[in-house]
Amino acid sequence: MAGADGRPRNDGYSTLARQAREGIVDAHSLPDVPAGAYMLKIGMYDASTQARFAVSAADGAVLPDGILPLGTIAIP
C-alpha cells in the first residue's frame, strides 16, 4: 500500500476555491512498487479534523470510508 497527501496542483490550489463540476488535474508520485496490479483510490478529508468527506457513486450510493476507486493499473 502506498499513498500521497497534498493539496491539488502541488499545493498551489486550494480545494476551497473549487467550483461545482470543476475537474482538477493533479499528479502525485508514489514510491517504487513491485510489478503487479494495483487499485487506485482517492479521497478527501478535512485537514484540521482528519475526517474524510462523504463520497457518492454515480448512482447516488454512498461509498464506504469516503474512498472513490478509480480503477486498476498494471505495473510491469
mmCIF file of the N, C-alpha and C atoms, coordinates in Angstrom:
data_MODEL
# 
_entry.id   MODEL 
# 
loop_
_atom_site.group_PDB 
_atom_site.id 
_atom_site.type_symbol 
_atom_site.label_atom_id 
_atom_site.label_alt_id 
_atom_site.label_comp_id 
_atom_site.label_asym_id 
_atom_site.label_entity_id 
_atom_site.label_seq_id 
_atom_site.pdbx_PDB_ins_code 
_atom_site.Cartn_x 
_atom_site.Cartn_y 
_atom_site.Cartn_z 
_atom_site.occupancy 
_atom_site.B_iso_or_equiv 
_atom_site.pdbx_formal_charge 
_atom_site.auth_seq_id 
_atom_site.auth_comp_id 
_atom_site.auth_asym_id 
_atom_site.auth_atom_id 
_atom_site.pdbx_PDB_model_num 
ATOM 1   N N  . MET A 1 1  ? 0.852   -1.170 0.000   1.00 0.00 ? 1  MET A N  1 
ATOM 2   C CA . MET A 1 1  ? 0.000   0.000  0.000   1.00 0.00 ? 1  MET A CA 1 
ATOM 3   C C  . MET A 1 1  ? 0.898   1.233  0.000   1.00 0.00 ? 1  MET A C  1 
ATOM 4   N N  . ALA A 1 2  ? 0.537   2.214  -0.799  1.00 0.00 ? 2  ALA A N  1 
ATOM 5   C CA . ALA A 1 2  ? 1.290   3.469  -0.851  1.00 0.00 ? 2  ALA A CA 1 
ATOM 6   C C  . ALA A 1 2  ? 0.290   4.604  -0.955  1.00 0.00 ? 2  ALA A C  1 
ATOM 7   N N  . GLY A 1 3  ? 0.690   5.772  -0.532  1.00 0.00 ? 3  GLY A N  1 
ATOM 8   C CA . GLY A 1 3  ? -0.217  6.907  -0.591  1.00 0.00 ? 3  GLY A CA 1 
ATOM 9   C C  . GLY A 1 3  ? 0.530   8.212  -0.666  1.00 0.00 ? 3  GLY A C  1 
ATOM 10  N N  . ALA A 1 4  ? -0.211  9.249  -1.012  1.00 0.00 ? 4  ALA A N  1 
ATOM 11  C CA . ALA A 1 4  ? 0.362   10.594 -1.084  1.00 0.00 ? 4  ALA A CA 1 
ATOM 12  C C  . ALA A 1 4  ? -0.734  11.588 -0.734  1.00 0.00 ? 4  ALA A C  1 
ATOM 13  N N  . ASP A 1 5  ? -0.413  12.536 0.125   1.00 0.00 ? 5  ASP A N  1 
ATOM 14  C CA . ASP A 1 5  ? -1.360  13.581 0.509   1.00 0.00 ? 5  ASP A CA 1 
ATOM 15  C C  . ASP A 1 5  ? -0.838  14.921 0.020   1.00 0.00 ? 5  ASP A C  1 
ATOM 16  N N  . GLY A 1 6  ? -1.757  15.826 -0.240  1.00 0.00 ? 6  GLY A N  1 
ATOM 17  C CA . GLY A 1 6  ? -1.366  17.185 -0.605  1.00 0.00 ? 6  GLY A CA 1 
ATOM 18  C C  . GLY A 1 6  ? -2.501  17.906 -1.300  1.00 0.00 ? 6  GLY A C  1 
ATOM 19  N N  . ARG A 1 7  ? -2.476  19.206 -1.207  1.00 0.00 ? 7  ARG A N  1 
ATOM 20  C CA . ARG A 1 7  ? -3.472  19.999 -1.929  1.00 0.00 ? 7  ARG A CA 1 
ATOM 21  C C  . ARG A 1 7  ? -3.229  19.874 -3.426  1.00 0.00 ? 7  ARG A C  1 
ATOM 22  N N  . PRO A 1 8  ? -4.269  20.041 -4.227  1.00 0.00 ? 8  PRO A N  1 
ATOM 23  C CA . PRO A 1 8  ? -4.125  19.909 -5.678  1.00 0.00 ? 8  PRO A CA 1 
ATOM 24  C C  . PRO A 1 8  ? -3.081  20.862 -6.259  1.00 0.00 ? 8  PRO A C  1 
ATOM 25  N N  . ARG A 1 9  ? -2.585  20.454 -7.430  1.00 0.00 ? 9  ARG A N  1 
ATOM 26  C CA . ARG A 1 9  ? -1.614  21.237 -8.203  1.00 0.00 ? 9  ARG A CA 1 
ATOM 27  C C  . ARG A 1 9  ? -0.376  21.575 -7.383  1.00 0.00 ? 9  ARG A C  1 
ATOM 28  N N  . ASN A 1 10 ? 0.181   20.530 -6.767  1.00 0.00 ? 10 ASN A N  1 
ATOM 29  C CA . ASN A 1 10 ? 1.415   20.671 -5.994  1.00 0.00 ? 10 ASN A CA 1 
ATOM 30  C C  . ASN A 1 10 ? 1.274   21.735 -4.899  1.00 0.00 ? 10 ASN A C  1 
ATOM 31  N N  . ASP A 1 11 ? 0.190   21.674 -4.168  1.00 0.00 ? 11 ASP A N  1 
ATOM 32  C CA . ASP A 1 11 ? -0.151  22.619 -3.093  1.00 0.00 ? 11 ASP A CA 1 
ATOM 33  C C  . ASP A 1 11 ? -0.425  24.037 -3.592  1.00 0.00 ? 11 ASP A C  1 
ATOM 34  N N  . GLY A 1 12 ? -0.637  24.191 -4.898  1.00 0.00 ? 12 GLY A N  1 
ATOM 35  C CA . GLY A 1 12 ? -0.859  25.519 -5.458  1.00 0.00 ? 12 GLY A CA 1 
ATOM 36  C C  . GLY A 1 12 ? -2.321  25.879 -5.677  1.00 0.00 ? 12 GLY A C  1 
ATOM 37  N N  . TYR A 1 13 ? -3.248  25.009 -5.254  1.00 0.00 ? 13 TYR A N  1 
ATOM 38  C CA . TYR A 1 13 ? -4.668  25.262 -5.496  1.00 0.00 ? 13 TYR A CA 1 
ATOM 39  C C  . TYR A 1 13 ? -5.453  24.813 -4.277  1.00 0.00 ? 13 TYR A C  1 
ATOM 40  N N  . SER A 1 14 ? -6.163  25.726 -3.684  1.00 0.00 ? 14 SER A N  1 
ATOM 41  C CA . SER A 1 14 ? -6.968  25.395 -2.511  1.00 0.00 ? 14 SER A CA 1 
ATOM 42  C C  . SER A 1 14 ? -8.269  24.717 -2.941  1.00 0.00 ? 14 SER A C  1 
ATOM 43  N N  . THR A 1 15 ? -8.613  23.646 -2.269  1.00 0.00 ? 15 THR A N  1 
ATOM 44  C CA . THR A 1 15 ? -9.884  22.991 -2.569  1.00 0.00 ? 15 THR A CA 1 
ATOM 45  C C  . THR A 1 15 ? -11.068 23.894 -2.226  1.00 0.00 ? 15 THR A C  1 
ATOM 46  N N  . LEU A 1 16 ? -10.847 24.912 -1.402  1.00 0.00 ? 16 LEU A N  1 
ATOM 47  C CA . LEU A 1 16 ? -11.927 25.861 -1.090  1.00 0.00 ? 16 LEU A CA 1 
ATOM 48  C C  . LEU A 1 16 ? -12.266 26.734 -2.295  1.00 0.00 ? 16 LEU A C  1 
ATOM 49  N N  . ALA A 1 17 ? -11.355 26.847 -3.264  1.00 0.00 ? 17 ALA A N  1 
ATOM 50  C CA . ALA A 1 17 ? -11.596 27.644 -4.467  1.00 0.00 ? 17 ALA A CA 1 
ATOM 51  C C  . ALA A 1 17 ? -12.310 26.844 -5.554  1.00 0.00 ? 17 ALA A C  1 
ATOM 52  N N  . ARG A 1 18 ? -12.428 25.548 -5.380  1.00 0.00 ? 18 ARG A N  1 
ATOM 53  C CA . ARG A 1 18 ? -13.026 24.670 -6.384  1.00 0.00 ? 18 ARG A CA 1 
ATOM 54  C C  . ARG A 1 18 ? -14.487 25.035 -6.629  1.00 0.00 ? 18 ARG A C  1 
ATOM 55  N N  . GLN A 1 19 ? -14.873 25.011 -7.894  1.00 0.00 ? 19 GLN A N  1 
ATOM 56  C CA . GLN A 1 19 ? -16.248 25.287 -8.294  1.00 0.00 ? 19 GLN A CA 1 
ATOM 57  C C  . GLN A 1 19 ? -16.970 23.961 -8.568  1.00 0.00 ? 19 GLN A C  1 
ATOM 58  N N  . ALA A 1 20 ? -18.295 23.963 -8.437  1.00 0.00 ? 20 ALA A N  1 
ATOM 59  C CA . ALA A 1 20 ? -19.086 22.769 -8.711  1.00 0.00 ? 20 ALA A CA 1 
ATOM 60  C C  . ALA A 1 20 ? -18.799 22.277 -10.123 1.00 0.00 ? 20 ALA A C  1 
ATOM 61  N N  . ARG A 1 21 ? -18.623 20.993 -10.259 1.00 0.00 ? 21 ARG A N  1 
ATOM 62  C CA . ARG A 1 21 ? -18.369 20.308 -11.529 1.00 0.00 ? 21 ARG A CA 1 
ATOM 63  C C  . ARG A 1 21 ? -17.020 20.641 -12.160 1.00 0.00 ? 21 ARG A C  1 
ATOM 64  N N  . GLU A 1 22 ? -16.162 21.320 -11.418 1.00 0.00 ? 22 GLU A N  1 
ATOM 65  C CA . GLU A 1 22 ? -14.823 21.629 -11.921 1.00 0.00 ? 22 GLU A CA 1 
ATOM 66  C C  . GLU A 1 22 ? -13.934 20.398 -11.779 1.00 0.00 ? 22 GLU A C  1 
ATOM 67  N N  . GLY A 1 23 ? -13.280 20.028 -12.850 1.00 0.00 ? 23 GLY A N  1 
ATOM 68  C CA . GLY A 1 23 ? -12.309 18.947 -12.797 1.00 0.00 ? 23 GLY A CA 1 
ATOM 69  C C  . GLY A 1 23 ? -10.945 19.515 -12.435 1.00 0.00 ? 23 GLY A C  1 
ATOM 70  N N  . ILE A 1 24 ? -10.216 18.811 -11.617 1.00 0.00 ? 24 ILE A N  1 
ATOM 71  C CA . ILE A 1 24 ? -8.884  19.254 -11.215 1.00 0.00 ? 24 ILE A CA 1 
ATOM 72  C C  . ILE A 1 24 ? -7.897  18.145 -11.566 1.00 0.00 ? 24 ILE A C  1 
ATOM 73  N N  . VAL A 1 25 ? -6.929  18.472 -12.397 1.00 0.00 ? 25 VAL A N  1 
ATOM 74  C CA . VAL A 1 25 ? -5.880  17.520 -12.740 1.00 0.00 ? 25 VAL A CA 1 
ATOM 75  C C  . VAL A 1 25 ? -4.772  17.660 -11.701 1.00 0.00 ? 25 VAL A C  1 
ATOM 76  N N  . ASP A 1 26 ? -4.361  16.538 -11.142 1.00 0.00 ? 26 ASP A N  1 
ATOM 77  C CA . ASP A 1 26 ? -3.349  16.565 -10.092 1.00 0.00 ? 26 ASP A CA 1 
ATOM 78  C C  . ASP A 1 26 ? -2.463  15.334 -10.244 1.00 0.00 ? 26 ASP A C  1 
ATOM 79  N N  . ALA A 1 27 ? -1.191  15.496 -10.034 1.00 0.00 ? 27 ALA A N  1 
ATOM 80  C CA . ALA A 1 27 ? -0.252  14.379 -10.153 1.00 0.00 ? 27 ALA A CA 1 
ATOM 81  C C  . ALA A 1 27 ? 0.446   14.143 -8.821  1.00 0.00 ? 27 ALA A C  1 
ATOM 82  N N  . HIS A 1 28 ? 0.640   12.890 -8.487  1.00 0.00 ? 28 HIS A N  1 
ATOM 83  C CA . HIS A 1 28 ? 1.373   12.501 -7.283  1.00 0.00 ? 28 HIS A CA 1 
ATOM 84  C C  . HIS A 1 28 ? 2.333   11.395 -7.656  1.00 0.00 ? 28 HIS A C  1 
ATOM 85  N N  . SER A 1 29 ? 3.516   11.449 -7.112  1.00 0.00 ? 29 SER A N  1 
ATOM 86  C CA . SER A 1 29 ? 4.486   10.366 -7.291  1.00 0.00 ? 29 SER A CA 1 
ATOM 87  C C  . SER A 1 29 ? 4.367   9.417  -6.110  1.00 0.00 ? 29 SER A C  1 
ATOM 88  N N  . LEU A 1 30 ? 4.473   8.145  -6.410  1.00 0.00 ? 30 LEU A N  1 
ATOM 89  C CA . LEU A 1 30 ? 4.431   7.134  -5.371  1.00 0.00 ? 30 LEU A CA 1 
ATOM 90  C C  . LEU A 1 30 ? 5.757   6.390  -5.375  1.00 0.00 ? 30 LEU A C  1 
ATOM 91  N N  . PRO A 1 31 ? 6.106   5.766  -4.271  1.00 0.00 ? 31 PRO A N  1 
ATOM 92  C CA . PRO A 1 31 ? 7.371   5.029  -4.219  1.00 0.00 ? 31 PRO A CA 1 
ATOM 93  C C  . PRO A 1 31 ? 7.358   3.854  -5.194  1.00 0.00 ? 31 PRO A C  1 
ATOM 94  N N  . ASP A 1 32 ? 8.561   3.358  -5.512  1.00 0.00 ? 32 ASP A N  1 
ATOM 95  C CA . ASP A 1 32 ? 8.656   2.172  -6.363  1.00 0.00 ? 32 ASP A CA 1 
ATOM 96  C C  . ASP A 1 32 ? 7.887   1.027  -5.720  1.00 0.00 ? 32 ASP A C  1 
ATOM 97  N N  . VAL A 1 33 ? 7.146   0.326  -6.536  1.00 0.00 ? 33 VAL A N  1 
ATOM 98  C CA . VAL A 1 33 ? 6.382   -0.822 -6.052  1.00 0.00 ? 33 VAL A CA 1 
ATOM 99  C C  . VAL A 1 33 ? 6.694   -2.009 -6.949  1.00 0.00 ? 33 VAL A C  1 
ATOM 100 N N  . PRO A 1 34 ? 6.538   -3.212 -6.427  1.00 0.00 ? 34 PRO A N  1 
ATOM 101 C CA . PRO A 1 34 ? 6.791   -4.390 -7.254  1.00 0.00 ? 34 PRO A CA 1 
ATOM 102 C C  . PRO A 1 34 ? 5.783   -4.483 -8.398  1.00 0.00 ? 34 PRO A C  1 
ATOM 103 N N  . ALA A 1 35 ? 6.152   -5.229 -9.441  1.00 0.00 ? 35 ALA A N  1 
ATOM 104 C CA . ALA A 1 35 ? 5.240   -5.471 -10.554 1.00 0.00 ? 35 ALA A CA 1 
ATOM 105 C C  . ALA A 1 35 ? 3.949   -6.085 -10.031 1.00 0.00 ? 35 ALA A C  1 
ATOM 106 N N  . GLY A 1 36 ? 2.840   -5.722 -10.670 1.00 0.00 ? 36 GLY A N  1 
ATOM 107 C CA . GLY A 1 36 ? 1.553   -6.280 -10.275 1.00 0.00 ? 36 GLY A CA 1 
ATOM 108 C C  . GLY A 1 36 ? 0.418   -5.348 -10.637 1.00 0.00 ? 36 GLY A C  1 
ATOM 109 N N  . ALA A 1 37 ? -0.773  -5.728 -10.251 1.00 0.00 ? 37 ALA A N  1 
ATOM 110 C CA . ALA A 1 37 ? -1.975  -4.927 -10.488 1.00 0.00 ? 37 ALA A CA 1 
ATOM 111 C C  . ALA A 1 37 ? -2.327  -4.185 -9.207  1.00 0.00 ? 37 ALA A C  1 
ATOM 112 N N  . TYR A 1 38 ? -2.625  -2.903 -9.340  1.00 0.00 ? 38 TYR A N  1 
ATOM 113 C CA . TYR A 1 38 ? -2.917  -2.069 -8.172  1.00 0.00 ? 38 TYR A CA 1 
ATOM 114 C C  . TYR A 1 38 ? -4.192  -1.265 -8.400  1.00 0.00 ? 38 TYR A C  1 
ATOM 115 N N  . MET A 1 39 ? -5.037  -1.214 -7.375  1.00 0.00 ? 39 MET A N  1 
ATOM 116 C CA . MET A 1 39 ? -6.256  -0.421 -7.417  1.00 0.00 ? 39 MET A CA 1 
ATOM 117 C C  . MET A 1 39 ? -5.920  1.001  -6.981  1.00 0.00 ? 39 MET A C  1 
ATOM 118 N N  . LEU A 1 40 ? -6.259  1.985  -7.828  1.00 0.00 ? 40 LEU A N  1 
ATOM 119 C CA . LEU A 1 40 ? -6.086  3.389  -7.462  1.00 0.00 ? 40 LEU A CA 1 
ATOM 120 C C  . LEU A 1 40 ? -7.354  3.886  -6.789  1.00 0.00 ? 40 LEU A C  1 
ATOM 121 N N  . LYS A 1 41 ? -7.186  4.608  -5.685  1.00 0.00 ? 41 LYS A N  1 
ATOM 122 C CA . LYS A 1 41 ? -8.325  5.144  -4.935  1.00 0.00 ? 41 LYS A CA 1 
ATOM 123 C C  . LYS A 1 41 ? -7.995  6.563  -4.502  1.00 0.00 ? 41 LYS A C  1 
ATOM 124 N N  . ILE A 1 42 ? -9.028  7.398  -4.401  1.00 0.00 ? 42 ILE A N  1 
ATOM 125 C CA . ILE A 1 42 ? -8.837  8.762  -3.902  1.00 0.00 ? 42 ILE A CA 1 
ATOM 126 C C  . ILE A 1 42 ? -9.862  9.068  -2.825  1.00 0.00 ? 42 ILE A C  1 
ATOM 127 N N  . GLY A 1 43 ? -9.547  10.076 -2.031  1.00 0.00 ? 43 GLY A N  1 
ATOM 128 C CA . GLY A 1 43 ? -10.460 10.559 -1.014  1.00 0.00 ? 43 GLY A CA 1 
ATOM 129 C C  . GLY A 1 43 ? -10.020 11.946 -0.587  1.00 0.00 ? 43 GLY A C  1 
ATOM 130 N N  . MET A 1 44 ? -10.890 12.668 0.043   1.00 0.00 ? 44 MET A N  1 
ATOM 131 C CA . MET A 1 44 ? -10.563 13.990 0.568   1.00 0.00 ? 44 MET A CA 1 
ATOM 132 C C  . MET A 1 44 ? -10.942 14.033 2.035   1.00 0.00 ? 44 MET A C  1 
ATOM 133 N N  . TYR A 1 45 ? -10.208 14.836 2.787   1.00 0.00 ? 45 TYR A N  1 
ATOM 134 C CA . TYR A 1 45 ? -10.513 14.951 4.202   1.00 0.00 ? 45 TYR A CA 1 
ATOM 135 C C  . TYR A 1 45 ? -10.254 16.363 4.674   1.00 0.00 ? 45 TYR A C  1 
ATOM 136 N N  . ASP A 1 46 ? -10.869 16.695 5.788   1.00 0.00 ? 46 ASP A N  1 
ATOM 137 C CA . ASP A 1 46 ? -10.677 17.997 6.425   1.00 0.00 ? 46 ASP A CA 1 
ATOM 138 C C  . ASP A 1 46 ? -9.328  17.963 7.127   1.00 0.00 ? 46 ASP A C  1 
ATOM 139 N N  . ALA A 1 47 ? -8.409  18.835 6.720   1.00 0.00 ? 47 ALA A N  1 
ATOM 140 C CA . ALA A 1 47 ? -7.051  18.817 7.270   1.00 0.00 ? 47 ALA A CA 1 
ATOM 141 C C  . ALA A 1 47 ? -7.028  19.100 8.775   1.00 0.00 ? 47 ALA A C  1 
ATOM 142 N N  . SER A 1 48 ? -7.977  19.875 9.265   1.00 0.00 ? 48 SER A N  1 
ATOM 143 C CA . SER A 1 48 ? -7.947  20.210 10.696  1.00 0.00 ? 48 SER A CA 1 
ATOM 144 C C  . SER A 1 48 ? -8.502  19.099 11.580  1.00 0.00 ? 48 SER A C  1 
ATOM 145 N N  . THR A 1 49 ? -9.438  18.301 11.064  1.00 0.00 ? 49 THR A N  1 
ATOM 146 C CA . THR A 1 49 ? -10.043 17.236 11.873  1.00 0.00 ? 49 THR A CA 1 
ATOM 147 C C  . THR A 1 49 ? -9.640  15.836 11.425  1.00 0.00 ? 49 THR A C  1 
ATOM 148 N N  . GLN A 1 50 ? -9.067  15.726 10.222  1.00 0.00 ? 50 GLN A N  1 
ATOM 149 C CA . GLN A 1 50 ? -8.702  14.443 9.613   1.00 0.00 ? 50 GLN A CA 1 
ATOM 150 C C  . GLN A 1 50 ? -9.921  13.593 9.259   1.00 0.00 ? 50 GLN A C  1 
ATOM 151 N N  . ALA A 1 51 ? -11.131 14.168 9.324   1.00 0.00 ? 51 ALA A N  1 
ATOM 152 C CA . ALA A 1 51 ? -12.350 13.436 8.974   1.00 0.00 ? 51 ALA A CA 1 
ATOM 153 C C  . ALA A 1 51 ? -12.518 13.428 7.456   1.00 0.00 ? 51 ALA A C  1 
ATOM 154 N N  . ARG A 1 52 ? -12.755 12.241 6.907   1.00 0.00 ? 52 ARG A N  1 
ATOM 155 C CA . ARG A 1 52 ? -12.974 12.125 5.460   1.00 0.00 ? 52 ARG A CA 1 
ATOM 156 C C  . ARG A 1 52 ? -14.337 12.681 5.090   1.00 0.00 ? 52 ARG A C  1 
ATOM 157 N N  . PHE A 1 53 ? -14.389 13.285 3.899   1.00 0.00 ? 53 PHE A N  1 
ATOM 158 C CA . PHE A 1 53 ? -15.658 13.744 3.354   1.00 0.00 ? 53 PHE A CA 1 
ATOM 159 C C  . PHE A 1 53 ? -16.397 12.552 2.747   1.00 0.00 ? 53 PHE A C  1 
ATOM 160 N N  . ALA A 1 54 ? -17.722 12.592 2.791   1.00 0.00 ? 54 ALA A N  1 
ATOM 161 C CA . ALA A 1 54 ? -18.530 11.534 2.192   1.00 0.00 ? 54 ALA A CA 1 
ATOM 162 C C  . ALA A 1 54 ? -18.382 11.586 0.676   1.00 0.00 ? 54 ALA A C  1 
ATOM 163 N N  . VAL A 1 55 ? -18.418 10.410 0.057   1.00 0.00 ? 55 VAL A N  1 
ATOM 164 C CA . VAL A 1 55 ? -18.301 10.289 -1.398  1.00 0.00 ? 55 VAL A CA 1 
ATOM 165 C C  . VAL A 1 55 ? -19.455 9.438  -1.890  1.00 0.00 ? 55 VAL A C  1 
ATOM 166 N N  . SER A 1 56 ? -20.065 9.873  -3.003  1.00 0.00 ? 56 SER A N  1 
ATOM 167 C CA . SER A 1 56 ? -21.160 9.114  -3.599  1.00 0.00 ? 56 SER A CA 1 
ATOM 168 C C  . SER A 1 56 ? -20.778 8.642  -4.993  1.00 0.00 ? 56 SER A C  1 
ATOM 169 N N  . ALA A 1 57 ? -21.230 7.446  -5.352  1.00 0.00 ? 57 ALA A N  1 
ATOM 170 C CA . ALA A 1 57 ? -21.040 6.906  -6.696  1.00 0.00 ? 57 ALA A CA 1 
ATOM 171 C C  . ALA A 1 57 ? -21.987 7.606  -7.646  1.00 0.00 ? 57 ALA A C  1 
ATOM 172 N N  . ALA A 1 58 ? -21.828 7.367  -8.938  1.00 0.00 ? 58 ALA A N  1 
ATOM 173 C CA . ALA A 1 58 ? -22.677 7.997  -9.953  1.00 0.00 ? 58 ALA A CA 1 
ATOM 174 C C  . ALA A 1 58 ? -24.152 7.677  -9.735  1.00 0.00 ? 58 ALA A C  1 
ATOM 175 N N  . ASP A 1 59 ? -24.454 6.510  -9.167  1.00 0.00 ? 59 ASP A N  1 
ATOM 176 C CA . ASP A 1 59 ? -25.848 6.133  -8.923  1.00 0.00 ? 59 ASP A CA 1 
ATOM 177 C C  . ASP A 1 59 ? -26.397 6.680  -7.606  1.00 0.00 ? 59 ASP A C  1 
ATOM 178 N N  . GLY A 1 60 ? -25.567 7.457  -6.892  1.00 0.00 ? 60 GLY A N  1 
ATOM 179 C CA . GLY A 1 60 ? -26.009 8.066  -5.643  1.00 0.00 ? 60 GLY A CA 1 
ATOM 180 C C  . GLY A 1 60 ? -25.678 7.269  -4.396  1.00 0.00 ? 60 GLY A C  1 
ATOM 181 N N  . ALA A 1 61 ? -25.173 6.048  -4.568  1.00 0.00 ? 61 ALA A N  1 
ATOM 182 C CA . ALA A 1 61 ? -24.829 5.218  -3.407  1.00 0.00 ? 61 ALA A CA 1 
ATOM 183 C C  . ALA A 1 61 ? -23.637 5.819  -2.682  1.00 0.00 ? 61 ALA A C  1 
ATOM 184 N N  . VAL A 1 62 ? -23.737 5.901  -1.358  1.00 0.00 ? 62 VAL A N  1 
ATOM 185 C CA . VAL A 1 62 ? -22.626 6.413  -0.548  1.00 0.00 ? 62 VAL A CA 1 
ATOM 186 C C  . VAL A 1 62 ? -21.555 5.337  -0.471  1.00 0.00 ? 62 VAL A C  1 
ATOM 187 N N  . LEU A 1 63 ? -20.319 5.720  -0.776  1.00 0.00 ? 63 LEU A N  1 
ATOM 188 C CA . LEU A 1 63 ? -19.209 4.771  -0.777  1.00 0.00 ? 63 LEU A CA 1 
ATOM 189 C C  . LEU A 1 63 ? -18.584 4.682  0.605   1.00 0.00 ? 63 LEU A C  1 
ATOM 190 N N  . PRO A 1 64 ? -18.174 3.475  1.003   1.00 0.00 ? 64 PRO A N  1 
ATOM 191 C CA . PRO A 1 64 ? -17.609 3.297  2.339   1.00 0.00 ? 64 PRO A CA 1 
ATOM 192 C C  . PRO A 1 64 ? -16.312 4.071  2.541   1.00 0.00 ? 64 PRO A C  1 
ATOM 193 N N  . ASP A 1 65 ? -16.145 4.595  3.724   1.00 0.00 ? 65 ASP A N  1 
ATOM 194 C CA . ASP A 1 65 ? -14.911 5.261  4.161   1.00 0.00 ? 65 ASP A CA 1 
ATOM 195 C C  . ASP A 1 65 ? -14.552 6.509  3.360   1.00 0.00 ? 65 ASP A C  1 
ATOM 196 N N  . GLY A 1 66 ? -15.465 7.039  2.558   1.00 0.00 ? 66 GLY A N  1 
ATOM 197 C CA . GLY A 1 66 ? -15.173 8.240  1.784   1.00 0.00 ? 66 GLY A CA 1 
ATOM 198 C C  . GLY A 1 66 ? -14.096 8.030  0.738   1.00 0.00 ? 66 GLY A C  1 
ATOM 199 N N  . ILE A 1 67 ? -13.997 6.816  0.207   1.00 0.00 ? 67 ILE A N  1 
ATOM 200 C CA . ILE A 1 67 ? -12.963 6.480  -0.768  1.00 0.00 ? 67 ILE A CA 1 
ATOM 201 C C  . ILE A 1 67 ? -13.605 6.157  -2.116  1.00 0.00 ? 67 ILE A C  1 
ATOM 202 N N  . LEU A 1 68 ? -13.089 6.799  -3.161  1.00 0.00 ? 68 LEU A N  1 
ATOM 203 C CA . LEU A 1 68 ? -13.582 6.592  -4.524  1.00 0.00 ? 68 LEU A CA 1 
ATOM 204 C C  . LEU A 1 68 ? -12.559 5.766  -5.299  1.00 0.00 ? 68 LEU A C  1 
ATOM 205 N N  . PRO A 1 69 ? -12.914 4.538  -5.702  1.00 0.00 ? 69 PRO A N  1 
ATOM 206 C CA . PRO A 1 69 ? -11.999 3.750  -6.511  1.00 0.00 ? 69 PRO A CA 1 
ATOM 207 C C  . PRO A 1 69 ? -11.957 4.294  -7.936  1.00 0.00 ? 69 PRO A C  1 
ATOM 208 N N  . LEU A 1 70 ? -10.746 4.438  -8.492  1.00 0.00 ? 70 LEU A N  1 
ATOM 209 C CA . LEU A 1 70 ? -10.577 4.990  -9.836  1.00 0.00 ? 70 LEU A CA 1 
ATOM 210 C C  . LEU A 1 70 ? -10.362 3.897  -10.880 1.00 0.00 ? 70 LEU A C  1 
ATOM 211 N N  . GLY A 1 71 ? -9.927  2.746  -10.466 1.00 0.00 ? 71 GLY A N  1 
ATOM 212 C CA . GLY A 1 71 ? -9.650  1.665  -11.399 1.00 0.00 ? 71 GLY A CA 1 
ATOM 213 C C  . GLY A 1 71 ? -8.334  0.998  -11.062 1.00 0.00 ? 71 GLY A C  1 
ATOM 214 N N  . THR A 1 72 ? -7.992  0.005  -11.858 1.00 0.00 ? 72 THR A N  1 
ATOM 215 C CA . THR A 1 72 ? -6.784  -0.772 -11.630 1.00 0.00 ? 72 THR A CA 1 
ATOM 216 C C  . THR A 1 72 ? -5.730  -0.410 -12.670 1.00 0.00 ? 72 THR A C  1 
ATOM 217 N N  . ILE A 1 73 ? -4.475  -0.323 -12.240 1.00 0.00 ? 73 ILE A N  1 
ATOM 218 C CA . ILE A 1 73 ? -3.370  -0.123 -13.166 1.00 0.00 ? 73 ILE A CA 1 
ATOM 219 C C  . ILE A 1 73 ? -2.417  -1.306 -13.028 1.00 0.00 ? 73 ILE A C  1 
ATOM 220 N N  . ALA A 1 74 ? -1.683  -1.593 -14.090 1.00 0.00 ? 74 ALA A N  1 
ATOM 221 C CA . ALA A 1 74 ? -0.709  -2.683 -14.073 1.00 0.00 ? 74 ALA A CA 1 
ATOM 222 C C  . ALA A 1 74 ? 0.678   -2.092 -14.131 1.00 0.00 ? 74 ALA A C  1 
ATOM 223 N N  . ILE A 1 75 ? 1.533   -2.512 -13.217 1.00 0.00 ? 75 ILE A N  1 
ATOM 224 C CA . ILE A 1 75 ? 2.939   -2.124 -13.211 1.00 0.00 ? 75 ILE A CA 1 
ATOM 225 C C  . ILE A 1 75 ? 3.720   -3.321 -13.746 1.00 0.00 ? 75 ILE A C  1 
ATOM 226 N N  . PRO A 1 76 ? 4.402   -3.155 -14.873 1.00 0.00 ? 76 PRO A N  1 
ATOM 227 C CA . PRO A 1 76 ? 5.130   -4.300 -15.442 1.00 0.00 ? 76 PRO A CA 1 
ATOM 228 C C  . PRO A 1 76 ? 6.367   -4.660 -14.635 1.00 0.00 ? 76 PRO A C  1 
# 
